[in-house]
């Protein structure tokens, strides 16, 4: 335990020392007035995931494997025991999901996921917002959960999905699709973290649960710095929540706002860290933490609303 705290103290000091000397092409959007230990952790994780060593993190590549090993190592540093689930698509291509189970002796489980694969195999496509931002946020969420002093009333599964970006005759989400096929019981809901890092302090939430929409509105009142666009239906049928929704599991996902160009750099060489805001990523992570530890007073169910494809 002491070693873990020393590790994060050194990490924070290292990141703070880099704060004022970033290369122009790689700098992160940092608010020096609010820069925190949590943001220093996000920065450290992002810098590795977006490094040339990870080569864009495309499924089936060495860079993807390097990213996977890094995520596992960071989870182990937090005292978790992550497992790797080999997922197979219909062409017998392999993907590797990373799973952390947090057992609090509850009969209700919440699943939180973020995909770590990128769309292009290239050191020039760092895939920073899509989806190193979500992976770093999920790592920070794992850190918050393991260090909380509160009694947690739900069980959790944290899943770093592979194969979100792959396409096979129009079918994607191969890691999450396989994962859902192995579920023995339905979770309370699925929370999807994807592309949350853009520096604009506006973000969109879509959920298939009216109740979850109301809960996040209450949570959002404490985080007024972030302007929320909330919709209690799925407007565009995409991302790793698709397999969960297909089996009627309520979903909650972070997305680019409808009338915004926040996603314009996705799948391009310009999806770089310089377009990300650590401040925004930390706020969204804290909101996610509050949501998954929220004392829900009624059942969470999927609305009877048609999904627009």
C-alpha positions in Angstrom: 0.0 0.0 0.0 2.8 2.4 0.9 4.6 1.6 -2.4 1.4 2.5 -4.2 1.1 5.9 -2.6 4.8 6.6 -3.2 4.3 5.7 -6.9 1.5 8.2 -7.3 3.3 10.9 -5.4 6.3 10.5 -7.8 3.9 10.4 -10.7 2.3 13.7 -9.7 5.6 15.4 -9.2 6.8 14.2 -12.6 3.7 15.4 -14.4 3.8 18.8 -12.6 7.4 19.3 -13.7 6.4 18.7 -17.3 3.4 21.1 -17.1 5.2 24.2 -18.4 7.6 22.5 -20.9 5.4 20.5 -23.3 6.3 20.3 -27.0 4.0 22.5 -29.1 2.6 19.5 -31.0 1.8 17.5 -27.9 0.7 19.8 -25.1 -2.4 19.2 -23.2 -4.9 21.9 -22.4 -4.0 22.6 -18.8 -5.6 25.1 -16.4 -2.8 25.9 -14.0 -5.3 27.2 -11.4 -7.1 23.9 -11.2 -4.3 21.4 -12.1 -4.7 18.5 -9.6 -3.3 15.2 -8.7 -6.1 13.5 -10.6 -5.2 15.5 -13.7 -1.5 14.6 -13.4 -2.5 11.0 -13.4 -4.7 11.5 -16.5 -1.8 13.3 -18.2 0.6 10.4 -17.4 -1.7 7.8 -18.8 -2.6 9.9 -21.9 1.1 10.5 -22.8 1.8 6.8 -22.9 -1.4 5.7 -24.7 -0.8 8.4 -27.4 3.0 7.7 -27.7 4.7 6.5 -30.8 5.3 3.2 -29.0 1.5 2.4 -29.0 1.3 3.2 -32.8 -2.4 4.2 -32.7 -3.4 1.1 -30.7 -5.2 -0.6 -33.6 -6.6 -4.1 -32.8 -4.2 -6.9 -33.6 -1.0 -4.8 -33.6 2.0 -4.5 -31.4 0.9 -1.1 -30.4 -2.4 -2.4 -29.2 -0.6 -5.1 -27.1 1.7 -2.4 -25.6 -1.3 -0.4 -24.6 -3.0 -3.4 -23.1 0.1 -4.3 -21.1 0.3 -0.8 -19.8 -3.3 -0.7 -18.7 -2.9 -4.0 -16.9 0.2 -2.7 -15.2 -1.5 0.5 -14.0 -4.4 -1.5 -12.7 -2.1 -3.8 -10.8 -0.4 -0.7 -9.3 -3.8 0.1 -7.9 -3.9 -3.4 -6.3 -6.5 -4.7 -8.7 -6.2 -8.2 -10.3 -7.3 -7.6 -13.9 -8.1 -10.5 -16.2 -7.9 -10.6 -20.0 -10.9 -12.0 -21.9 -10.1 -13.3 -25.4 -13.0 -12.2 -27.6 -13.5 -13.8 -31.0 -15.5 -12.5 -33.9 -17.3 -14.5 -36.6 -14.1 -14.6 -38.7 -12.2 -16.0 -35.7 -10.2 -12.8 -35.3 -9.1 -12.3 -31.7 -9.6 -9.2 -29.5 -8.6 -8.8 -25.9 -10.8 -7.2 -23.3 -9.3 -6.2 -19.9 -11.7 -6.8 -17.0 -11.7 -5.7 -13.4 -14.3 -7.1 -11.0 -15.0 -5.1 -7.8 -17.0 -7.2 -5.4 -18.9 -5.4 -2.6 -21.3 -8.2 -1.9 -24.1 -6.6 -3.7 -26.8 -8.2 -5.8 -26.6 -5.3 -8.3 -23.7 -4.7 -10.7 -22.9 -1.7 -12.8 -20.6 -2.1 -15.9 -18.4 0.7 -17.0 -16.5 0.5 -20.3 -14.1 2.3 -22.6 -12.4 1.0 -25.7 -8.6 1.2 -25.9 -8.2 0.3 -29.6 -7.6 3.0 -32.2 -8.8 3.1 -35.8 -5.5 3.4 -37.6 -2.1 1.7 -37.1 0.3 4.6 -37.2 2.4 6.6 -34.8 1.0 9.6 -36.6 -2.6 8.7 -35.5 -2.3 8.9 -31.6 -6.1 8.5 -31.2 -6.1 10.9 -28.3 -9.7 11.7 -27.9 -10.9 8.5 -29.6 -10.4 6.9 -27.2 -7.3 7.5 -25.0 -9.4 10.0 -23.2 -12.0 7.4 -22.2 -9.3 4.9 -21.1 -7.5 7.5 -19.0 -10.9 8.5 -17.4 -11.7 4.8 -16.7 -8.3 4.3 -15.0 -8.9 7.4 -12.9 -12.4 6.0 -12.0 -10.7 2.7 -10.9 -8.3 4.7 -8.8 -11.2 6.6 -7.2 -13.1 3.4 -6.4 -10.1 1.7 -4.8 -9.3 4.7 -2.6 -12.8 5.7 -1.5 -13.5 5.5 2.2 -17.2 5.2 1.6 -19.1 2.0 1.7 -19.9 1.0 -1.8 -23.4 -0.5 -2.3 -22.9 -1.9 -5.8 -20.6 -4.4 -7.5 -18.7 -3.1 -10.5 -17.1 -4.4 -13.7 -14.6 -2.1 -15.3 -14.0 -3.2 -18.9 -11.4 -1.8 -21.3 -12.7 -3.0 -24.6 -10.7 -4.0 -27.7 -12.2 -4.1 -31.2 -14.6 -1.1 -31.0 -13.1 0.4 -34.2 -13.1 -2.8 -36.2 -15.5 -3.3 -39.0 -16.7 -6.6 -40.5 -19.5 -6.2 -43.1 -20.8 -3.2 -41.1 -20.6 -5.0 -37.8 -18.3 -3.4 -35.2 -17.9 -3.4 -31.4 -16.4 -6.9 -31.6 -14.9 -6.8 -28.1 -18.1 -5.6 -26.3 -20.3 -7.8 -28.5 -18.4 -10.9 -27.3 -18.4 -9.6 -23.7 -22.2 -9.2 -23.6 -22.7 -12.7 -25.0 -20.9 -14.1 -21.9 -23.0 -12.2 -19.3 -24.8 -14.5 -17.0 -27.1 -11.8 -15.6 -28.0 -8.3 -16.5 -26.3 -5.4 -14.8 -28.1 -2.4 -13.3 -27.0 -0.4 -16.4 -24.0 0.1 -18.7 -21.9 3.3 -18.6 -19.9 4.0 -21.8 -17.0 6.4 -21.8 -15.9 7.5 -25.2 -14.4 10.7 -26.6 -14.7 12.9 -23.5 -11.5 15.0 -23.8 -12.2 17.8 -26.2 -11.4 21.1 -24.6 -14.8 22.7 -25.3 -16.7 22.8 -22.0 -19.8 21.3 -23.6 -20.7 17.6 -23.7 -23.6 15.4 -24.6 -25.1 12.6 -22.6 -27.5 10.0 -24.1 -29.3 7.4 -22.0 -32.1 4.9 -22.5 -33.3 5.5 -19.0 -35.4 8.6 -18.0 -34.4 7.9 -14.4 -30.6 8.0 -15.2 -31.2 11.2 -17.1 -32.8 12.8 -14.0 -30.0 11.5 -11.8 -27.3 13.1 -14.0 -29.2 16.3 -14.0 -29.0 16.4 -10.2 -25.3 15.5 -10.3 -24.6 18.1 -13.0 -25.9 20.9 -10.7 -22.7 20.5 -8.7 -20.5 20.7 -11.8 -21.6 24.0 -13.4 -18.3 24.5 -15.2 -19.4 21.7 -17.7 -22.4 22.5 -19.9 -24.4 19.3 -20.3 -26.6 18.4 -23.3 -28.8 15.5 -22.0 -31.2 13.4 -24.0 -33.1 10.4 -22.7 -32.8 8.5 -26.0 -30.1 7.4 -28.3 -29.8 9.7 -31.3 -27.1 7.9 -33.2 -26.7 4.1 -32.8 -22.9 3.8 -32.3 -20.1 3.0 -29.8 -19.7 0.0 -27.4 -23.1 0.4 -25.8 -24.8 -1.1 -28.9 -24.5 -4.8 -27.8 -25.8 -3.9 -24.4 -28.8 -2.0 -25.8 -29.6 -4.9 -28.1 -30.3 -7.2 -25.1 -32.4 -4.4 -23.3 -29.7 -3.4 -20.8 -30.2 0.3 -19.9 -27.3 2.3 -21.3 -25.7 5.7 -20.5 -23.1 7.1 -22.8 -21.0 10.3 -23.3 -21.0 11.6 -26.8 -20.0 14.6 -28.9 -22.7 17.3 -28.8 -25.1 17.3 -31.8 -24.3 20.8 -33.1 -20.6 20.8 -32.4 -17.4 20.0 -34.3 -15.8 18.2 -31.3 -15.4 15.0 -33.3 -13.8 16.5 -36.4 -10.4 15.1 -35.6 -11.5 11.6 -34.9 -9.7 9.0 -37.1 -7.3 11.6 -38.4 -3.7 12.6 -37.6 -5.0 15.6 -35.8 -6.6 13.6 -33.0 -3.8 14.7 -30.7 -3.4 15.5 -27.0 -3.2 19.3 -27.7 -7.0 19.3 -28.3 -7.8 17.7 -24.9 -8.7 19.3 -21.6 -7.6 17.6 -18.4 -10.0 19.8 -16.5 -13.0 18.5 -18.5 -11.8 14.9 -18.3 -11.5 15.1 -14.5 -15.0 16.7 -14.2 -16.6 14.0 -16.3 -14.7 11.3 -14.3 -16.0 12.8 -11.0 -19.5 12.9 -12.4 -19.3 9.2 -13.4 -18.0 8.4 -9.9 -21.0 10.1 -8.4 -23.4 8.4 -10.8 -22.2 4.8 -10.2 -22.2 5.4 -6.4 -25.6 7.2 -6.5 -28.2 5.8 -4.0 -30.8 4.9 -6.7 -34.3 5.0 -5.1 -36.1 3.1 -7.9 -35.5 0.4 -10.5 -33.5 1.4 -13.6 -35.1 0.2 -16.8 -34.9 0.8 -20.5 -37.4 3.3 -21.8 -39.9 2.2 -24.3 -38.4 4.5 -26.9 -37.5 3.6 -30.5 -33.8 4.0 -31.2 -33.0 6.1 -34.3 -30.5 4.2 -36.5 
